[in-house]
């Protein structure tokens, strides 16, 4: 339960605060401004952040205008008590309205305390500034924010001779948008992979499940699936985009022919040859077409694989781009006329043998 001494201590603190406010006009104005800020925050709690910022800005502008008005037009200071206890009253203009504010002075004796009160005067300009600050910042800003947006300039013009102009702030996003945006090239990949460029279009190559055999081996194991990447023509280049492209780019590259097995000759038990048509069977041949490797100028994480000459063109058929032994599959569209793209197979008792097709 609070003791009488605690009540006395609270009374002393409150008395000192009231006394300091009524003896200091600037302190009093600052207190009123702070109350206006708190009241605005309470009544605008449900507003959007943008409205809150605009209301806060309007409040600070109004406070600035009132402060300027008071400093220009105040002709009398608040009376301050003399050392002898009697207040010193300055001359005031005729018909000055007064507001009586009471401030307690505490005398403590034993367990009892009493209150003495005194008054001081506020001039009409001082009262006008206080009322105008509260009215403009709280009533108009919170309950009529739409009207405040349209009429804030005219209202502030009544307070000061010149309304302060808000600073023009350019949003950071708008500044960023003014910078020229470099258009993305359709032949530059945005995700990691191996790509072929044909007719200014980008085609991603799939990796074969088997590795390209040594160049001394005539054919690879059979490939049973057709190519999924078909290029419109054979005038092309390749773009390699990997995480380690900048540090471990291939020193050399080549394109190997993938020939289709069109038919197979085998022997029946009587030793008579039998020709069988074969579908969807291919092998990687040891026929190599050399390509050059060059860094891509606009991106260090990419490099290009180019033909020996700008006119280099692959004939229609199936091929594999070989990088560090790994084969990437693609097909050049068109009727096949290159005999290297066709093989026939003979199955004998001592192994399988391949030969070129008589007709591709």
C-alpha positions in Angstrom: 0.0 0.0 0.0 1.5 3.4 -0.9 2.8 5.4 2.1 2.1 9.2 2.7 5.8 9.8 2.0 5.4 8.3 -1.5 2.4 10.6 -2.2 4.5 13.6 -1.2 7.4 12.6 -3.4 5.0 12.2 -6.4 3.5 15.6 -5.6 6.9 17.2 -5.5 7.9 15.7 -8.9 4.7 16.8 -10.5 5.0 20.3 -9.0 8.5 20.7 -10.4 7.4 19.6 -13.8 4.5 22.0 -13.9 6.6 24.8 -12.6 9.3 24.3 -15.2 6.7 24.3 -18.0 4.9 27.4 -16.9 8.2 29.3 -16.4 9.6 28.3 -19.7 7.5 29.2 -22.8 9.6 27.1 -25.2 9.3 24.1 -22.9 5.5 24.6 -22.8 5.3 24.8 -26.5 7.4 21.7 -26.9 5.1 19.8 -24.5 2.1 20.8 -26.5 3.8 19.8 -29.7 4.7 16.4 -28.2 1.1 15.9 -27.0 -0.1 16.7 -30.5 2.3 14.0 -31.9 1.1 11.4 -29.5 -2.6 12.2 -30.2 -1.9 12.0 -33.9 -0.2 8.5 -33.5 -3.2 7.3 -31.5 -5.9 8.4 -34.0 -3.9 7.3 -37.1 -3.0 3.8 -35.8 -5.3 2.2 -38.4 -4.0 4.3 -41.3 -1.5 2.9 -43.9 2.2 3.6 -43.5 2.1 6.1 -46.4 -0.8 8.1 -44.8 1.0 8.0 -41.4 4.1 9.5 -43.0 2.1 12.2 -44.8 0.2 13.1 -41.6 3.5 13.3 -39.6 5.0 15.5 -42.3 1.9 17.8 -42.2 2.2 18.0 -38.4 5.8 18.9 -38.4 5.1 21.6 -41.1 2.3 23.0 -38.9 4.6 23.0 -35.8 7.2 24.9 -37.8 4.7 27.5 -38.9 3.3 28.0 -35.4 6.8 28.3 -33.9 7.7 30.9 -36.5 4.4 32.9 -35.9 4.9 32.9 -32.1 8.5 34.0 -32.3 7.6 36.9 -34.7 4.5 38.1 -32.9 5.0 37.3 -29.2 5.3 40.7 -27.3 5.2 39.5 -23.7 7.1 36.7 -21.9 5.7 34.5 -19.2 6.2 36.1 -15.8 8.9 34.6 -13.8 8.9 34.7 -9.9 11.4 37.0 -8.3 13.6 35.8 -5.5 11.4 37.5 -3.0 8.5 35.3 -4.0 6.5 38.0 -5.9 6.1 37.6 -9.6 7.6 40.3 -12.0 4.8 41.3 -14.4 5.9 42.8 -17.8 3.8 45.3 -19.7 1.1 43.6 -21.8 -0.9 45.0 -24.7 -4.4 46.3 -24.1 -7.2 43.8 -23.8 -4.9 40.8 -23.7 -6.9 37.7 -22.9 -5.6 35.6 -20.0 -5.6 31.9 -19.2 -5.1 30.9 -15.6 -2.9 27.9 -15.1 -2.5 26.7 -11.5 0.7 25.2 -10.3 1.0 23.6 -6.8 3.8 24.6 -4.4 4.2 21.9 -1.7 5.0 22.6 1.9 5.7 19.4 3.8 5.4 19.3 7.6 5.4 16.1 9.5 2.8 13.8 7.8 0.7 16.6 6.4 1.1 18.8 3.3 -0.8 21.6 1.8 -0.9 23.4 -1.6 -0.4 27.0 -2.5 -1.3 28.2 -5.9 -0.3 31.1 -8.2 -1.3 32.2 -11.7 0.4 33.6 -14.8 -0.7 35.2 -18.0 -0.7 34.0 -21.6 -1.1 36.6 -24.4 -3.5 36.3 -27.3 -0.8 35.5 -29.8 0.5 32.7 -27.5 -3.0 31.3 -27.1 -3.7 31.6 -30.8 -0.5 29.6 -31.6 -1.4 26.8 -29.2 -5.0 26.4 -30.5 -3.9 26.7 -34.1 -1.2 24.0 -33.7 -3.6 21.5 -32.1 -6.4 22.3 -34.5 -4.3 22.0 -37.7 -2.3 18.9 -36.7 -4.9 16.7 -34.9 -8.4 17.6 -36.1 -7.7 18.3 -39.8 -4.8 15.8 -40.2 -6.7 12.8 -38.9 -10.4 13.3 -39.6 -10.1 15.2 -42.9 -6.8 14.0 -44.5 -8.2 14.3 -48.0 -9.0 18.0 -47.4 -5.6 18.4 -45.8 -3.9 17.2 -49.0 -5.6 19.8 -51.1 -5.8 22.7 -48.7 -2.6 22.4 -46.6 -0.8 25.0 -48.7 -3.6 27.6 -48.3 -4.0 27.0 -44.5 -0.2 27.3 -43.9 -0.2 30.6 -46.0 -2.5 32.1 -43.3 0.1 31.2 -40.6 3.3 32.4 -42.3 3.9 34.7 -45.2 5.5 31.9 -47.2 4.5 28.3 -47.0 7.5 25.9 -46.8 7.9 23.8 -49.9 8.3 20.1 -49.3 11.5 18.6 -50.6 11.2 16.8 -53.8 12.6 13.3 -53.2 13.0 11.0 -56.2 12.3 7.3 -55.2 15.4 5.1 -55.4 13.5 2.7 -57.6 12.7 5.4 -60.1 16.4 6.4 -60.3 17.3 2.8 -60.9 14.8 2.5 -63.7 16.3 5.5 -65.6 19.5 3.5 -66.2 19.7 1.9 -69.6 18.8 -1.8 -69.5 20.8 -4.1 -71.6 18.7 -6.4 -73.6 19.4 -10.1 -73.2 20.7 -11.7 -76.3 18.6 -14.7 -77.5 21.8 -16.6 -78.2 23.2 -16.2 -74.6 22.0 -18.9 -72.2 20.7 -18.1 -68.7 21.0 -21.5 -67.2 24.0 -24.0 -67.0 24.2 -26.4 -69.9 25.7 -27.1 -73.4 24.0 -25.3 -76.2 24.0 -25.2 -80.0 23.3 -21.9 -81.8 21.6 -22.3 -85.2 19.9 -19.5 -87.1 20.2 -17.2 -84.1 18.3 -19.6 -81.9 19.6 -21.5 -78.8 19.2 -25.3 -78.5 20.2 -27.3 -75.5 22.1 -30.5 -76.1 21.5 -33.7 -74.1 24.4 -35.8 -72.8 24.6 -39.3 -74.1 24.8 -42.2 -71.6 27.9 -43.5 -73.2 31.3 -41.7 -73.5 32.9 -41.1 -76.9 35.4 -44.0 -77.5 39.0 -43.4 -78.3 39.6 -42.2 -81.8 41.4 -45.5 -82.5 38.2 -47.5 -81.9 36.1 -47.6 -85.1 32.6 -47.7 -83.4 31.1 -47.3 -80.0 28.5 -49.5 -78.3 25.1 -49.3 -79.9 22.8 -46.3 -79.1 19.1 -47.3 -79.1 17.4 -43.9 -78.7 17.0 -41.2 -81.4 18.3 -37.7 -81.0 16.0 -35.3 -79.3 17.7 -32.1 -80.4 17.2 -31.3 -84.1 18.9 -28.2 -85.5 17.5 -26.5 -88.6 20.8 -26.3 -90.5 24.5 -27.3 -90.1 26.0 -23.7 -90.0 26.3 -23.5 -86.2 28.4 -22.9 -83.2 28.2 -24.1 -79.6 28.1 -22.3 -76.2 29.3 -24.0 -73.0 27.9 -22.6 -69.8 29.2 -24.3 -66.6 30.1 -23.4 -63.1 33.8 -24.1 -63.8 34.0 -22.8 -67.3 36.3 -19.9 -66.3 38.9 -22.3 -64.7 38.6 -25.6 -66.5 37.5 -24.9 -70.1 38.2 -27.6 -72.6 41.5 -27.2 -74.5 40.0 -28.7 -77.6 36.7 -29.9 -79.0 35.5 -32.1 -81.8 32.3 -33.2 -83.4 32.0 -37.0 -84.1 29.7 -38.6 -86.6 27.0 -40.8 -85.2 26.1 -43.3 -88.0 22.8 -45.2 -88.2 22.8 -49.0 -88.7 20.4 -49.5 -91.5 20.6 -53.3 -91.9 22.4 -56.4 -90.5 23.5 -59.5 -92.3 23.6 -62.7 -90.3 23.8 -66.5 -91.2 21.2 -69.2 -90.7 22.2 -72.7 -89.4 22.8 -73.8 -93.0 25.3 -70.9 -93.5 23.1 -69.0 -95.8 23.3 -65.1 -95.4 20.1 -63.4 -94.1 19.6 -59.6 -94.4 17.6 -58.0 -91.6 16.4 -54.4 -91.5 17.3 -52.5 -88.3 15.5 -49.5 -86.8 16.7 -47.0 -84.2 20.3 -48.2 -83.8 23.3 -45.8 -84.0 27.0 -45.9 -83.2 29.6 -43.2 -82.7 32.2 -43.5 -85.4 35.9 -42.5 -85.2 35.3 -39.8 -87.8 36.2 -36.5 -86.2 35.5 -32.9 -87.3 37.8 -30.5 -85.4 36.4 -27.3 -83.8 38.1 -24.4 -82.0 37.5 -23.2 -78.4 37.3 -19.5 -77.7 36.2 -17.5 -74.6 32.9 -15.6 -74.7 33.7 -11.9 -74.5 30.6 -10.8 -72.6 30.6 -13.6 -70.0 33.7 -15.2 -68.4 31.6 -18.2 -67.2 31.0 -19.2 -70.8 33.1 -20.2 -73.8 32.3 -20.9 -77.5 33.1 -23.9 -79.7 33.5 -22.7 -83.3 34.1 -24.3 -86.7 37.6 -24.2 -88.2 36.3 -21.5 -90.6 33.3 -19.2 -90.5 31.9 -21.1 -93.5 32.2 -24.5 -91.8 28.9 -26.4 -92.2 27.8 -29.9 -91.1 25.8 -32.0 -93.5 22.4 -33.4 -92.5 22.8 -36.3 -90.0 23.4 -37.1 -86.4 26.5 -35.9 -84.5 28.0 -35.7 -81.0 29.9 -32.7 -79.6 32.7 -34.2 -77.6 34.2 -32.2 -74.6 36.7 -34.0 -72.4 35.4 -37.4 -73.6 31.8 -36.7 -72.9 29.4 -36.7 -75.9 26.5 -34.3 -76.4 23.9 -35.4 -79.0 22.3 -33.4 -81.8 20.9 -33.9 -85.3 21.1 -31.6 -88.3 17.8 -31.7 -90.2 17.6 -32.5 -93.9 17.8 -35.5 -96.2 20.9 -37.6 -95.5 23.3 -37.8 -98.4 26.7 -38.2 -96.6 27.7 -41.9 -96.8 29.5 -41.5 -93.4 26.1 -41.3 -91.8 25.2 -44.9 -92.8 26.6 -48.3 -91.8 25.8 -51.9 -92.3 26.6 -54.6 -89.8 27.5 -58.3 -90.2 27.1 -60.6 -87.3 29.6 -63.5 -87.6 30.6 -66.2 -85.2 33.8 -64.4 -84.3 32.2 -61.0 -83.8 30.5 -58.1 -85.5 31.9 -56.2 -88.5 30.8 -52.9 -89.9 31.0 -51.5 -93.4 29.7 -48.4 -95.3 26.3 -48.5 -96.9 26.1 -48.9 -100.6 23.4 -46.2 -100.6 22.9 -43.9 -97.6 
